[in-house]
Amino acid sequence: MKFTLEGKTCLVTGAGRGIGRAIALTLGEAGADVAITFSRSIGPAEEVKAELEKMGRKA
């Protein structure tokens, strides 16, 4: 049985780096669309967004 989040949308705070980034990308790999937030710098968050979009996910 494969774990899937197809059709689900998840919110990840602090997704620009560290644990938040890892969680956002893992959720994307599981099929979820991911809403991300950041607090300091938009650059890393935009990189995560681009990676999620390459997976075919909405970010």
N, C-alpha and C positions, 0 to 999 in steps of 0.2 A: 504494500500500500504506500503510495507516494503522498506526501504532505503537499497540499495545494491551497493557495489563497486566491485562485482565479475569481474575478468578479468582486473582489473585496478592495477597499481603500483603507490604508493605514496612515496614521499621523505619527511622525517621528520628530521629536524636538532635539535640537543640537545635532542635526544630521550632517553637518559639514566636516566633522572630524571624529576620531576616536570610536567609542562604542556606538554612538548615534549613527555614524557613517556605516559601520559594519551591520547594524540592525537594518538600516534602510536598504542596503544592497541585498541582504539576505531575504528580506521581505519581497523585494523585486524579483529575485531568483525564484521565489516560491509562487510568483504569479500575481502579487498584489500591485495595485497602483499605489504610489506613496506621496503623501503631502509632507514636505520637509520644512523645518524652520531653522534659523540660525540666529546668533546673537552678536557676533563680532565682525565677521568678514563674509561678504557675499561670494567671493571667489571659490572657496572650497565647496560651498553649497551648490554653486552652479556646476562644478565638476561632478558632484553626486547626481545632480539632475540629468546631466548629459549621459552618465553611465546607465542610469535607469532607463532613459529614453532609448539607448542602444539595445537594451533588453526587450524593447517593445512595450514598456510600461509608461503610463502617464505619470508625470512628476510635477 
